[in-house]
Every structure is written in C-alpha cells, then in structure tokens.
Amino acid sequence: GLVQANPGLAIAAGSVVLTRMVDLPGIDHTVLEAVEGQLPPGREVSLDIAAAALASRLAPHRLANTSDPKQRAAVLDRLGYRLSNAGRREEALDVTGEAVEIRRRLVVANPGAFEPNLAMALNNLGIRLSNLGRREEALVATGEAVETYRRLAVVNPGAFEPNLAMALNNLGIRLSNLGRREEALVATGEAVETYRRLAVVNPGAFEPNLAMALNNLGIRLSNLGRRE
C-alpha cells in the first residue's frame, strides 16, 4: 500500500503511529523492513521506542530464516542496541549476552576473523550490565574487550587503536563506578593518550573523542583530589 511505496511516511508520522503500525497483526515483514531502512543510521531519541518495537517484531522472522551464526549474532546485536535505547534493559542484556556467546563459538573456530566482533559485543555487554547496576560483571566484560583490542592493535594499530581507546574509556568508567579510582585514572589516561595520537593524524575524526576522554580524565583526577 501507501507505506510500502513510501516507507518514509511511517517515520514521518512519528513514534506513536509507527509503534501501532508495527503491532498490527499480519503486517508484511517486507513493509516493516522497508520502514526500518528509513530509520536514521544513528540514534534518534524520539524514535527509540518505535525502533525497538520494530526490531523486536523483525528479529524472530530474521532469526528463523538464517542458520548462519554471523547473521544471527548481527541480528541480536542490533536488537540489543535498539532495546537498550528504549530503556528495555533486561531484554537488551539477554539478547546481547546471546550474541556474545555466538561470537565466542565463532572465535574458537577462527579467531583472526571473529575476535573483532567478539570484542565489540563484549563492550556492548559491559554497557548493558552497567545500565542494570551489575557493576562487577560489567567490569569483567569491558576488561575482556580491552584485552582483546590490545592484542588486535598490536598486529594492526590503524584498524584497532580507535576501538581500544573507546574500550579503555569505558573501562575507566567501570572502574570508577566501583570506587577503584587509581585504576580508573590509568585506564582513562591511556584512552586520552591513544586519542591524542589518533587526533594528530586525523583531527576531524578523533578530536571529538579526545575531548570526551579529556572530560572523563578531569573527572577521574577530581575524584582523587588532584584539583589543579
């Protein structure tokens, strides 16, 4: 119908209308996929609830139509992201954890091909656990992501140093949340230094990340009474 011919209309109608459309019994999955393709590539807060409803409706269909573990993990990763944005934290944790387990099995078979995806999934798992106040578990997941990215960055720094810096910044947050302030300062300081190097080569891409990490470094130093 009209939405299938112009799926952007569903997005323009807003979150409430889109959520109701997603809940319609018998709606064609191809229509929903076309609508999902019109969502902004990044997060749009006003659409978070509808985007999560859309991902939740499509995920079982997508999982039922593939036995490829790479594709299944990707579907779960995306669903976890959408659910988390919508505040559906327990569900987000469940599917992100499932994605991690799939990626662990893939790494056993071919670490060179699948370790990067496992590291990102672990980073996401740390976020999901932290959002639920499960701080010790969040630290373990984020720490494993950091160590994986460290190994990858040794072999290919150009590809993996940005991910390492991101994971280190998150590790600083996890440690700070547990009151491990000195360790948090070390992790955040390493993130800052990594972003500094990256920003020298490509300031347009990495100065925003450097600014974020520096802001976090200021918080870590303040927490330790190093006010100057």
C-alpha positions in Angstrom: 0.0 0.0 0.0 1.0 3.6 0.6 3.6 2.8 3.2 5.2 0.1 1.1 5.5 2.6 -1.8 6.8 5.3 0.5 8.1 3.8 3.8 9.4 7.2 4.9 5.8 8.2 5.6 5.8 5.8 8.6 8.9 7.5 10.1 7.4 11.0 9.4 4.2 10.0 11.2 6.2 9.7 14.5 6.9 7.1 17.2 3.3 6.5 18.4 1.9 5.9 14.9 4.9 3.8 13.9 4.6 1.6 17.1 0.9 1.0 16.4 1.7 0.0 12.8 4.3 -2.5 14.0 1.8 -4.1 16.3 -0.8 -4.7 13.5 -1.4 -8.4 13.2 -0.4 -9.9 9.9 1.6 -6.9 8.6 4.0 -7.9 5.9 7.6 -8.2 7.1 8.8 -6.7 3.8 6.9 -3.5 4.7 8.5 -3.4 8.2 12.0 -3.9 6.7 11.4 -1.1 4.3 10.3 1.2 7.1 13.3 0.1 9.2 15.6 1.1 6.3 14.3 4.6 6.7 15.3 5.0 10.3 18.3 7.3 10.9 21.6 5.5 10.9 22.4 6.7 14.4 20.2 7.1 17.4 17.1 9.4 17.3 15.7 9.6 20.8 12.2 10.5 19.6 12.0 7.2 17.7 13.7 4.9 20.2 10.5 3.2 21.4 9.3 2.6 17.9 12.7 1.4 16.7 12.8 -1.1 19.5 9.3 -2.4 18.7 10.3 -2.7 15.0 13.5 -4.6 15.8 11.6 -6.8 18.2 9.0 -7.7 15.6 11.6 -8.3 12.8 14.1 -10.3 14.9 12.2 -13.6 15.2 11.5 -13.6 11.5 15.1 -12.9 10.6 16.4 -15.5 13.1 14.0 -18.1 11.7 15.3 -17.5 8.2 19.0 -18.0 8.8 21.2 -20.6 10.3 24.4 -18.5 9.7 25.7 -17.7 13.2 27.3 -14.5 11.9 24.0 -13.2 10.7 22.2 -14.4 13.9 24.7 -12.6 16.1 24.3 -9.4 14.0 20.5 -9.5 14.4 20.9 -9.9 18.1 23.5 -7.1 18.4 21.2 -4.7 16.6 18.2 -5.8 18.7 20.1 -5.3 21.9 21.1 -1.8 20.8 17.5 -0.8 20.0 16.1 -2.3 23.2 18.7 -0.6 25.3 18.0 2.8 23.7 14.3 2.3 24.5 15.0 1.5 28.2 14.2 -2.2 27.9 17.3 -3.1 29.7 16.7 -6.7 30.8 15.7 -7.7 27.3 18.7 -5.8 25.9 21.0 -7.7 28.2 19.6 -11.1 27.3 20.0 -10.7 23.6 23.4 -9.1 23.9 24.6 -11.9 26.0 23.3 -14.4 23.5 25.2 -12.5 20.7 28.4 -12.7 22.8 28.0 -16.5 23.2 27.6 -17.0 19.5 30.7 -14.9 18.8 32.7 -16.8 21.4 31.9 -20.0 19.5 32.9 -18.4 16.2 36.2 -17.2 17.7 37.1 -20.8 18.7 36.9 -21.8 15.1 38.5 -18.7 13.6 39.9 -16.2 16.0 41.5 -14.0 13.3 38.2 -13.5 11.6 35.9 -13.1 14.6 37.8 -11.6 17.5 37.0 -8.0 16.5 33.2 -8.7 16.5 33.6 -10.5 19.9 35.4 -7.5 21.4 32.6 -5.2 20.3 30.0 -7.5 21.6 31.8 -7.7 25.0 32.0 -3.9 25.1 28.2 -3.7 24.5 27.6 -6.4 27.1 29.6 -4.2 29.6 27.3 -1.3 28.8 24.1 -3.4 29.2 25.3 -4.8 32.6 26.3 -1.4 33.8 22.9 0.0 32.9 21.4 -2.6 35.3 23.8 -1.8 38.1 25.7 -5.1 37.7 29.0 -3.3 38.1 31.4 -6.2 38.8 30.1 -8.2 35.8 30.2 -5.1 33.6 33.9 -4.6 34.6 34.7 -8.2 33.6 33.1 -7.9 30.2 34.7 -4.5 29.5 38.1 -5.7 30.7 37.9 -8.6 28.3 37.0 -6.3 25.5 40.1 -4.1 26.3 42.4 -7.1 26.3 41.1 -8.4 23.0 41.5 -5.0 21.4 45.0 -4.7 22.8 46.0 -7.9 21.0 44.4 -6.8 17.8 46.0 -3.3 18.0 49.5 -4.8 18.3 49.0 -6.5 14.9 47.0 -3.8 13.2 47.1 -0.5 15.1 45.5 1.5 12.4 42.4 -0.6 12.4 42.0 -1.3 16.1 43.6 1.6 18.2 40.3 3.6 17.9 38.4 0.6 19.3 41.0 0.2 22.0 40.7 3.8 23.1 36.9 3.5 23.2 37.1 0.4 25.3 39.7 1.9 27.7 37.4 5.0 28.2 34.6 2.6 29.1 36.9 0.6 31.4 37.7 3.8 33.2 34.0 4.4 33.8 33.5 0.8 35.1 36.5 1.1 37.5 35.3 4.5 38.7 31.8 3.1 39.4 33.4 0.5 41.7 35.5 3.1 43.5 38.8 1.9 42.0 39.9 5.4 41.4 43.6 5.0 40.7 43.0 2.2 38.2 40.2 4.3 36.6 42.7 7.1 36.2 45.2 4.8 34.5 42.6 3.5 32.0 41.2 6.9 31.2 44.7 8.4 30.8 45.6 5.6 28.3 42.5 6.4 26.4 43.4 10.1 26.3 46.9 9.3 25.0 45.6 7.0 22.3 43.1 9.6 21.1 45.9 12.2 21.1 47.9 10.1 18.7 44.9 9.5 16.5 43.9 13.1 16.5 47.3 14.2 15.3 46.8 12.1 12.2 43.1 12.7 11.7 41.8 15.6 13.8 38.4 15.7 12.1 37.7 12.1 13.1 39.2 11.9 16.5 39.2 15.3 18.2 35.6 14.8 19.5 36.6 11.5 21.1 39.7 13.2 22.6 37.6 15.9 24.1 35.2 13.3 25.6 38.2 11.4 27.1 39.8 14.5 28.4 36.5 15.4 30.1 36.4 12.0 31.7 40.1 12.4 32.7 39.2 15.6 34.5 36.5 13.7 36.5 39.0 11.0 37.4 41.6 13.5 38.6 39.0 15.4 40.6 37.8 12.2 42.3 41.4 11.7 43.5 41.6 15.3 44.9 44.0 16.3 42.1 42.2 19.6 41.5 44.8 21.6 39.7 
